[in-house]
Amino acid sequence: MNKWIAVFLYGCSGLIAAVSQLLMKLEAEKSRGERGIRRILHIRVIIAYGLMFGTILINMIAMRYIPYKYVPVLGTFSYIFVLLLGYFGLKERIGKRKALGACVILLGIVIFNH
């Protein structure tokens, strides 16, 4: 596998993990009154766990071809994805500290690549 394809897959796994977290959050808000096993036997929860399992598989495959120095940097993209999905999917507010944190993460990625 090409190194850059593996880098792309590893970056996409952060997005997939963020979507999984979004599904779990939506289902948790929807099924507040339920208890026990009934709380996790919903299609969103099952899909979310499947996505997380897929993320683990993608990471294991991609990390075989990615130089180790890229792994921590690419892992920070998941924070940006979670922030954006929270804003667009859950209508959460992005405060000054969150925006500043996202900018610092992006700046660190840019500095790392130069």
C-alpha positions as CSV (number, residue, x, y, z in Angstrom):
1,M,0.0,0.0,0.0
2,N,1.2,3.5,-0.8
3,K,2.3,5.6,2.2
4,W,0.0,8.5,1.2
5,I,-3.0,6.2,0.8
6,A,-2.4,4.9,4.3
7,V,-2.1,8.5,5.6
8,F,-5.4,9.3,4.0
9,L,-7.1,6.2,5.4
10,Y,-5.7,7.0,8.9
11,G,-7.0,10.6,8.7
12,C,-10.4,9.3,7.5
13,S,-10.6,6.9,10.5
14,G,-10.7,10.0,12.7
15,L,-13.7,11.2,10.8
16,I,-15.4,7.8,11.1
17,A,-14.7,7.8,14.9
18,A,-16.3,11.3,15.2
19,V,-19.4,10.1,13.3
20,S,-19.6,7.1,15.6
21,Q,-19.4,9.4,18.7
22,L,-22.1,11.6,17.2
23,L,-24.4,8.7,16.7
24,M,-23.9,7.5,20.3
25,K,-24.6,11.0,21.6
26,L,-27.8,11.3,19.6
27,E,-29.0,7.9,20.8
28,A,-28.1,8.7,24.4
29,E,-30.2,11.8,24.3
30,K,-33.1,10.0,22.6
31,S,-33.2,7.0,25.0
32,R,-32.8,8.7,28.4
33,G,-35.6,6.9,30.1
34,E,-34.6,3.3,29.0
35,R,-32.6,1.1,31.3
36,G,-30.3,-1.9,30.9
37,I,-29.8,-3.8,27.7
38,R,-32.7,-2.0,26.0
39,R,-30.6,1.2,26.0
40,I,-27.9,-0.3,23.7
41,L,-30.1,-2.3,21.4
42,H,-30.9,0.5,19.0
43,I,-29.7,0.7,15.4
44,R,-27.7,3.9,16.0
45,V,-25.8,2.3,18.8
46,I,-25.1,-0.9,16.8
47,I,-23.9,1.1,13.8
48,A,-21.7,3.3,16.1
49,Y,-20.0,0.3,17.6
50,G,-19.6,-1.1,14.1
51,L,-18.0,2.1,12.9
52,M,-15.6,2.1,15.9
53,F,-14.6,-1.5,15.2
54,G,-14.0,-0.4,11.5
55,T,-11.9,2.5,12.7
56,I,-9.7,0.1,14.7
57,L,-9.2,-2.1,11.7
58,I,-8.4,0.9,9.4
59,N,-5.9,2.1,12.0
60,M,-4.2,-1.3,12.3
61,I,-3.9,-1.6,8.6
62,A,-2.8,2.0,7.9
63,M,-0.2,2.1,10.7
64,R,1.7,-0.7,9.0
65,Y,2.6,1.8,6.2
66,I,2.7,5.2,7.9
67,P,6.0,6.5,9.3
68,Y,5.5,6.7,13.1
69,K,6.1,10.5,13.1
70,Y,2.8,11.1,11.3
71,V,0.6,9.1,13.7
72,P,0.2,11.6,16.6
73,V,-0.3,14.5,14.2
74,L,-3.0,12.7,12.2
75,G,-4.6,11.6,15.4
76,T,-5.3,15.3,16.3
77,F,-7.6,15.6,13.3
78,S,-10.3,13.7,15.2
79,Y,-10.6,16.6,17.7
80,I,-11.4,18.9,14.8
81,F,-13.9,16.5,13.4
82,V,-15.6,16.1,16.7
83,L,-15.8,19.9,17.1
84,L,-17.3,20.3,13.7
85,L,-19.8,17.5,14.0
86,G,-20.8,18.7,17.4
87,Y,-21.5,22.2,15.9
88,F,-23.3,21.0,12.8
89,G,-24.9,17.8,14.1
90,L,-25.8,18.7,17.6
91,K,-26.0,22.5,17.3
92,E,-23.4,22.8,20.1
93,R,-21.8,26.2,20.6
94,I,-18.2,26.7,19.8
95,G,-16.7,29.0,22.4
96,K,-13.6,31.1,22.2
97,R,-11.5,28.4,24.0
98,K,-12.7,25.6,21.7
99,A,-12.0,27.8,18.6
100,L,-8.6,28.8,19.9
101,G,-7.8,25.1,20.6
102,A,-8.8,24.1,17.1
103,C,-6.7,26.9,15.7
104,V,-3.7,25.7,17.7
105,I,-4.2,22.1,16.5
106,L,-4.3,23.3,12.9
107,L,-1.3,25.5,13.4
108,G,0.6,22.6,14.9
109,I,-0.2,20.4,11.9
110,V,0.9,23.1,9.5
111,I,4.2,23.7,11.4
112,F,4.8,20.0,11.5
113,N,4.5,19.6,7.8
114,H,7.0,22.4,7.0
